[in-house]
Amino acid sequence: MMALPAWIAAHKGDSTRATFWLVKVDLSTSLYLTNCDQPIVFDGHTFIPHKLVVDGLQSDGASTSASGGRLQLATGGATWTALIGAIATGARAFSVTFWEVWIDPSALPSVVVGSTSWRLVATTKCEAAEWGAEVLTLTLGPSADPALSRLPFRDYSVDCTYRKFKGAQCGYAGADTTCARTYAACTAKANTGRFGGFTSINTSDSATAEWQWEDGQQNAYTGSVDFSLREK
């Protein structure tokens, strides 16, 4: 984990300092929110007070990459209206960035965050949104290039699906200049360890997966789900 900035290290646990979240929700018009009850100015933006909870955020302090978490926002107000409106009109994979700031409460209500009293915690991407009468919950996942965040992540095929022959995924460095993208062709090139397809694949229109589990009280349950081929 990265070392804390000097100011934070010096005042961590100081009773005269308080810690707050700053959250940027990256919609077409970004929202800047804080769980402080007064506005906080940071990086040229005013983060407005909002009842919010950050839960289960998994972050690598060395790279500020995050693998998951949740952001819960209370209903009501212009922020709520803008966010629900954006989701309802198709915003489904927007970024959410979190900072942690340390401030002196005596500076309220006109706080400008000092240059060494903050840290970037993580940048995440919204994976799902659920809301009711009182709260909106955003399920957050890793932030990635949009080209890499599609589902399914790759196509499933008996032929190699790598975009580029001799590219980084393929790894072939021989003399051949073309490839038929079949397993047989990959075998002839002695490159099957990097083959980007499947030697065996279910070609039926649908398949059923079944499972069984117990609840720890000798009660057995079963379940199943049907998978269908994706339309081209």
C-alpha positions in Angstrom: 0.0 0.0 0.0 1.2 3.5 -0.7 2.4 5.7 2.1 0.0 8.4 3.3 0.8 12.0 2.4 2.8 13.8 5.1 0.0 16.1 6.3 -2.4 13.1 6.7 0.2 11.0 8.5 0.8 13.9 10.9 -2.8 14.4 11.7 -4.3 10.9 11.4 -6.4 10.4 14.5 -6.2 14.1 15.4 -9.4 15.0 17.2 -9.4 18.4 15.5 -9.5 16.9 12.1 -12.4 15.2 10.3 -12.5 12.8 7.3 -15.0 13.0 4.5 -15.7 11.3 1.2 -15.7 13.2 -2.1 -17.5 11.4 -4.9 -17.6 12.2 -8.6 -20.4 10.5 -10.6 -19.3 10.9 -14.2 -22.5 11.4 -16.1 -22.9 13.7 -19.1 -23.0 16.5 -16.5 -20.9 15.2 -13.7 -22.2 15.2 -10.1 -19.9 16.2 -7.3 -21.0 14.9 -3.9 -19.7 14.8 -0.3 -21.0 13.3 2.9 -20.0 16.5 4.7 -22.9 18.7 5.7 -21.2 21.7 4.2 -19.8 22.1 0.6 -16.2 21.3 0.0 -14.1 22.8 -2.8 -11.6 20.5 -4.3 -9.8 20.4 -7.7 -11.8 23.3 -9.0 -15.2 21.7 -8.2 -17.7 22.3 -5.4 -18.8 19.0 -3.9 -22.3 19.4 -2.5 -23.6 17.8 0.7 -25.6 14.6 0.2 -26.5 11.7 2.4 -24.4 8.9 1.1 -22.7 5.7 2.2 -19.6 4.0 0.7 -19.7 0.3 1.4 -17.2 -2.5 0.7 -14.9 -0.6 -1.6 -12.0 -2.8 -2.5 -9.1 -0.7 -3.6 -5.4 -1.1 -4.3 -3.8 1.9 -2.6 -0.8 1.6 -4.9 -2.7 2.0 -8.2 -6.1 3.3 -7.1 -7.7 0.5 -9.0 -10.8 -1.0 -7.4 -12.4 -4.4 -7.8 -15.8 -3.6 -6.3 -18.0 -1.8 -3.8 -21.3 0.0 -3.4 -22.4 3.6 -3.3 -25.7 4.3 -1.6 -27.4 7.7 -2.1 -30.5 9.0 -0.3 -33.5 9.9 -2.4 -34.7 13.5 -3.1 -33.3 16.7 -4.4 -31.8 17.8 -7.7 -29.0 15.3 -7.5 -31.4 12.4 -7.2 -33.5 13.7 -10.2 -30.4 14.1 -12.4 -29.1 10.6 -11.6 -32.3 8.8 -12.0 -32.9 10.7 -15.2 -29.5 9.7 -16.6 -30.0 6.0 -15.7 -33.5 5.9 -17.2 -32.2 7.3 -20.5 -29.5 4.7 -20.9 -26.5 5.6 -18.7 -25.4 2.2 -17.5 -21.6 2.1 -17.2 -20.5 5.5 -15.9 -17.4 6.0 -13.8 -17.6 6.8 -10.1 -14.4 8.2 -8.4 -13.7 8.5 -4.7 -11.4 10.7 -2.8 -10.8 10.8 1.0 -10.1 14.3 2.5 -9.0 15.5 5.9 -10.2 18.9 6.9 -10.2 21.1 10.0 -13.9 21.5 10.9 -13.2 25.0 12.2 -12.7 26.1 8.6 -16.4 25.3 7.8 -18.5 26.4 6.0 -15.8 27.6 3.4 -13.5 24.6 3.1 -10.9 24.4 0.4 -9.0 21.2 0.6 -5.3 21.6 1.1 -2.7 20.2 -1.4 -1.6 17.5 0.9 -4.8 16.7 2.8 -6.4 14.3 0.4 -5.9 11.0 -1.4 -7.5 9.4 -4.4 -9.0 6.1 -3.2 -10.4 4.5 -6.4 -12.0 5.0 -9.7 -14.8 2.4 -10.3 -17.5 1.7 -12.9 -21.2 1.3 -12.3 -22.4 -2.2 -13.0 -26.0 -2.0 -11.7 -28.4 0.4 -10.1 -31.3 -0.4 -7.8 -33.6 2.1 -6.1 -36.6 2.4 -3.9 -38.4 5.1 -2.0 -35.5 6.0 0.2 -32.2 4.9 -1.3 -30.4 4.4 -4.6 -27.7 1.7 -4.6 -25.0 1.6 -7.2 -23.1 -1.7 -7.5 -19.5 -0.8 -8.5 -16.9 -2.8 -10.3 -13.5 -2.3 -11.9 -13.0 0.7 -14.1 -11.8 -0.3 -17.6 -11.6 0.8 -21.2 -15.2 0.5 -22.6 -13.9 -1.8 -25.3 -12.9 -4.3 -22.6 -16.0 -4.0 -20.4 -18.5 -5.5 -22.8 -20.3 -8.8 -21.9 -19.5 -11.4 -22.9 -15.9 -10.4 -22.7 -15.0 -12.5 -25.7 -16.7 -14.6 -28.3 -16.8 -18.4 -27.9 -15.8 -20.2 -31.1 -14.0 -23.4 -32.3 -11.9 -20.9 -34.4 -9.3 -18.6 -32.9 -11.0 -15.3 -31.9 -7.8 -13.1 -31.5 -8.0 -10.0 -33.6 -4.4 -10.0 -34.8 -2.3 -12.9 -36.1 1.1 -12.7 -34.5 -0.3 -10.1 -32.0 0.3 -10.1 -28.3 -2.4 -12.6 -27.6 -1.4 -15.0 -30.4 2.3 -14.9 -29.7 3.3 -16.7 -32.8 6.8 -15.6 -34.0 7.5 -18.0 -36.9 7.8 -17.4 -40.6 4.2 -17.9 -41.6 2.4 -14.8 -42.7 -1.2 -16.1 -42.6 -3.3 -18.3 -40.4 -6.6 -20.2 -41.0 -7.4 -19.6 -37.3 -8.3 -23.3 -36.8 -6.8 -25.6 -34.1 -5.2 -27.7 -36.8 -3.5 -24.6 -38.2 -2.3 -23.6 -34.7 -1.0 -27.2 -34.2 1.0 -27.0 -37.4 2.6 -23.8 -36.1 3.4 -25.5 -32.8 1.4 -22.7 -31.0 -1.5 -24.5 -29.4 -0.6 -23.2 -26.0 -1.8 -19.8 -27.2 -4.8 -20.9 -29.2 -7.6 -18.4 -28.9 -10.6 -20.8 -29.5 -12.1 -23.9 -28.0 -11.4 -27.4 -29.2 -14.8 -28.5 -28.1 -17.9 -26.3 -27.8 -21.6 -26.9 -27.3 -23.3 -26.1 -30.7 -26.8 -26.7 -29.5 -29.3 -23.8 -29.5 -29.6 -24.0 -25.7 -28.0 -25.7 -22.7 -29.2 -26.2 -19.1 -27.0 -25.9 -16.0 -28.1 -27.5 -12.8 -26.7 -27.3 -9.2 -27.4 -28.6 -5.7 -26.7 -27.2 -2.3 -27.5 -27.6 1.4 -28.4 -24.9 3.9 -26.4 -26.4 6.8 -29.5 -27.9 8.4 -29.8 -31.0 6.2 -32.2 -29.4 3.8 -31.2 -30.1 0.2 -32.1 -27.7 -2.7 -31.7 -27.9 -6.4 -31.8 -25.3 -9.1 -31.3 -24.8 -12.8 -30.9 -22.1 -15.5 -31.2 -22.3 -19.3 -28.7 -20.6 -21.5 -29.5 -19.8 -25.2 -27.2 -18.9 -28.0 -26.8 -15.2 -28.5 -28.4 -13.9 -31.7 -26.0 -12.6 -34.3 
